[in-house]
């Protein structure tokens, strides 16, 4: 554990709390992509298969439970809550997210560090997480009214990945033999997908304007 890893985890947790705050207090999921939330639920389900078999620390277990529970609860709210689901704009959230799943699974079967079920599923979760934000970014481009909480949610998600890259750089120079190419490349791809959003987010913040993404 180091300051970059801790900051990344807390930023990731903050992104989830911001989204849950929006859903629970406003009873709205407007501007939020159900497709992205379903992909994240699949990411955590595959990544944390060892939650009850491989104990690392209390912190590690609690964080796993939080991300698993929150991701599935968000999907449930958006699909089944009688009030929240009415605000979901399925006509705009049309990205065919299932087309991302199979290529990521095939890639995980071909390129992994060890050919076991848990390792392949962990690798699959890395590849899928790298592109899971795409439906959300596409939805934001189609949405002309991006509220502050949704914008902050996406910003915090991108910031979490950026902090994890700093964590990897720090560990590379401080820990012997710390080389994880699959994790690094997947994280870099994920961060690059946020580049356009970050640019317009900071422009809107600097000019004190409402966030708009180009169509």
C-alpha positions as CSV (number, residue, x, y, z in Angstrom):
1,X,0.0,0.0,0.0
2,X,1.2,3.5,-0.8
3,X,-0.3,7.0,-1.0
4,X,-1.2,6.7,-4.7
5,X,-2.9,3.3,-4.3
6,X,-4.9,4.6,-1.3
7,X,-5.8,7.8,-3.1
8,X,-6.9,5.7,-6.1
9,X,-9.1,3.4,-4.0
10,X,-10.7,6.4,-2.2
11,X,-11.3,8.1,-5.5
12,X,-12.9,5.0,-6.9
13,X,-15.0,4.7,-3.7
14,X,-16.0,8.4,-4.0
15,X,-17.2,7.8,-7.6
16,X,-19.5,5.0,-6.4
17,X,-20.8,7.1,-3.5
18,X,-21.5,10.1,-5.8
19,X,-23.6,7.8,-8.1
20,X,-25.4,6.2,-5.2
21,X,-26.1,9.7,-3.8
22,X,-27.7,10.7,-7.1
23,X,-29.8,7.6,-7.2
24,X,-30.9,7.5,-3.5
25,X,-31.5,11.2,-2.9
26,X,-32.7,12.5,-6.2
27,X,-34.3,9.2,-7.2
28,X,-32.9,9.6,-10.7
29,X,-30.5,7.9,-12.9
30,X,-30.7,10.4,-15.8
31,X,-27.5,10.6,-17.8
32,X,-26.2,7.3,-16.3
33,X,-25.6,4.4,-18.7
34,X,-27.1,1.1,-17.5
35,X,-24.9,-0.7,-20.1
36,X,-21.7,0.6,-18.3
37,X,-23.1,-0.3,-14.9
38,X,-23.8,-3.8,-16.1
39,X,-20.3,-4.1,-17.5
40,X,-18.8,-3.0,-14.1
41,X,-21.0,-5.5,-12.3
42,X,-19.5,-8.2,-14.5
43,X,-16.0,-6.9,-14.0
44,X,-16.2,-7.1,-10.2
45,X,-18.0,-10.4,-10.3
46,X,-15.2,-12.0,-12.3
47,X,-12.3,-10.2,-10.5
48,X,-13.4,-11.1,-7.0
49,X,-14.1,-14.8,-7.4
50,X,-11.6,-15.3,-4.6
51,X,-13.3,-13.1,-2.1
52,X,-14.1,-16.0,0.3
53,X,-11.1,-18.2,-0.5
54,X,-8.1,-15.8,-0.6
55,X,-7.8,-13.5,2.4
56,X,-5.4,-10.7,2.0
57,X,-6.5,-8.2,4.6
58,X,-9.7,-6.8,6.1
59,X,-9.3,-3.7,4.0
60,X,-9.0,-5.7,0.8
61,X,-12.1,-7.8,1.7
62,X,-14.2,-4.8,2.7
63,X,-13.4,-3.0,-0.5
64,X,-14.2,-6.0,-2.6
65,X,-17.6,-6.4,-0.9
66,X,-18.3,-2.6,-1.3
67,X,-17.6,-2.6,-5.0
68,X,-19.5,-5.9,-5.6
69,X,-22.5,-4.8,-3.6
70,X,-22.7,-1.3,-5.0
71,X,-22.4,-2.3,-8.6
72,X,-25.2,-4.8,-8.4
73,X,-27.4,-2.5,-6.4
74,X,-27.0,0.3,-8.9
75,X,-28.0,-2.1,-11.7
76,X,-31.0,-3.2,-9.6
77,X,-32.1,0.3,-9.0
78,X,-31.8,1.3,-12.6
79,X,-33.7,-1.8,-13.8
80,X,-36.3,-2.4,-11.2
81,X,-36.9,0.5,-8.8
82,X,-40.3,1.9,-9.6
83,X,-39.2,5.5,-9.5
84,X,-35.5,5.4,-10.5
85,X,-36.1,3.3,-13.6
86,X,-38.5,5.9,-15.0
87,X,-35.6,8.4,-15.4
88,X,-33.4,5.9,-17.4
89,X,-33.2,7.0,-21.0
90,X,-32.9,3.7,-22.8
91,X,-33.5,5.4,-26.2
92,X,-30.2,7.2,-25.8
93,X,-28.2,4.4,-24.1
94,X,-28.0,2.2,-27.1
95,X,-24.3,1.2,-27.2
96,X,-24.2,-2.6,-27.8
97,X,-22.1,-3.3,-24.8
98,X,-22.3,-7.1,-25.2
99,X,-20.1,-6.7,-28.3
100,X,-17.3,-5.8,-25.8
101,X,-17.6,-8.9,-23.7
102,X,-16.7,-11.6,-26.2
103,X,-13.6,-10.0,-27.6
104,X,-12.3,-9.3,-24.0
105,X,-13.0,-12.9,-23.0
106,X,-11.2,-14.3,-26.1
107,X,-8.3,-11.9,-25.5
108,X,-8.1,-13.1,-21.9
109,X,-8.1,-16.7,-23.0
110,X,-5.2,-16.0,-25.4
111,X,-3.1,-13.5,-23.3
112,X,-2.9,-14.2,-19.6
113,X,-0.2,-14.8,-17.0
114,X,-1.5,-18.2,-16.0
115,X,-4.1,-20.4,-17.7
116,X,-6.4,-21.1,-14.8
117,X,-10.1,-20.2,-14.3
118,X,-9.4,-17.5,-11.7
119,X,-6.5,-16.0,-13.6
120,X,-8.4,-15.9,-16.9
121,X,-11.4,-14.4,-15.2
122,X,-9.2,-11.8,-13.5
123,X,-7.5,-10.9,-16.8
124,X,-10.9,-10.8,-18.5
125,X,-12.0,-8.3,-15.9
126,X,-9.0,-6.1,-16.6
127,X,-9.7,-6.0,-20.3
128,X,-13.4,-5.4,-19.8
129,X,-12.9,-2.6,-17.3
130,X,-10.6,-0.9,-19.8
131,X,-13.6,-0.4,-22.2
132,X,-16.6,-0.5,-19.8
133,X,-16.8,3.3,-19.7
134,X,-17.5,3.5,-23.5
135,X,-21.3,3.3,-23.2
136,X,-21.3,6.0,-20.6
137,X,-19.1,8.3,-22.7
138,X,-21.3,7.8,-25.7
139,X,-24.4,8.5,-23.7
140,X,-22.8,11.8,-22.4
141,X,-22.1,12.8,-26.0
142,X,-25.8,12.3,-26.9
143,X,-27.1,14.0,-23.7
144,X,-27.3,17.8,-23.9
145,X,-28.0,18.2,-20.2
146,X,-25.2,16.6,-18.2
147,X,-25.9,17.2,-14.5
148,X,-23.1,17.9,-12.0
149,X,-23.3,14.6,-10.2
150,X,-23.0,12.5,-13.4
151,X,-20.1,14.6,-14.5
152,X,-18.4,14.2,-11.1
153,X,-19.0,10.5,-11.2
154,X,-17.2,10.0,-14.5
155,X,-14.4,12.4,-13.5
156,X,-13.7,10.5,-10.3
157,X,-13.7,7.2,-12.3
158,X,-11.1,8.6,-14.6
159,X,-9.1,10.1,-11.8
160,X,-9.0,6.7,-10.0
161,X,-7.4,5.1,-12.9
162,X,-4.9,7.9,-13.3
163,X,-3.9,7.5,-9.6
164,X,-3.4,3.8,-10.1
165,X,-1.0,4.5,-12.9
166,X,1.0,6.7,-10.5
167,X,0.8,3.8,-8.1
168,X,2.3,1.4,-10.7
169,X,5.1,3.8,-11.5
170,X,5.9,4.2,-7.8
171,X,6.0,0.5,-7.3
172,X,8.1,-0.1,-10.4
173,X,10.9,2.1,-8.9
174,X,10.5,0.9,-5.3
175,X,9.8,-2.8,-5.6
176,X,12.1,-5.4,-7.3
177,X,10.6,-7.3,-10.2
178,X,7.3,-5.4,-10.3
179,X,6.3,-5.9,-13.9
180,X,2.7,-6.5,-14.9
181,X,2.3,-5.7,-18.6
182,X,-1.3,-6.8,-18.9
183,X,-2.5,-4.6,-16.0
184,X,-0.4,-1.6,-17.2
185,X,-1.6,-1.7,-20.8
186,X,-5.2,-2.2,-19.9
187,X,-5.0,0.7,-17.4
188,X,-3.4,2.9,-19.9
189,X,-6.1,2.2,-22.5
190,X,-8.7,2.9,-20.0
191,X,-7.1,6.2,-19.0
192,X,-6.8,7.3,-22.6
193,X,-10.5,6.8,-23.2
194,X,-11.1,9.6,-20.6
195,X,-8.8,12.1,-22.2
196,X,-11.5,13.9,-24.2
197,X,-13.8,14.0,-21.3
198,X,-11.1,15.4,-19.0
199,X,-10.4,18.1,-21.5
200,X,-14.0,19.3,-21.7
201,X,-14.6,18.8,-17.9
202,X,-11.7,21.1,-17.1
203,X,-12.8,23.6,-19.7
204,X,-16.3,23.8,-18.2
205,X,-14.8,24.1,-14.7
206,X,-12.4,26.8,-15.7
207,X,-15.0,28.9,-17.5
208,X,-17.7,28.1,-14.9
209,X,-20.0,26.7,-17.6
210,X,-22.2,23.6,-17.7
211,X,-20.4,20.5,-19.0
212,X,-21.1,19.7,-22.7
213,X,-19.3,17.1,-24.8
214,X,-19.2,17.4,-28.6
215,X,-21.5,15.2,-30.5
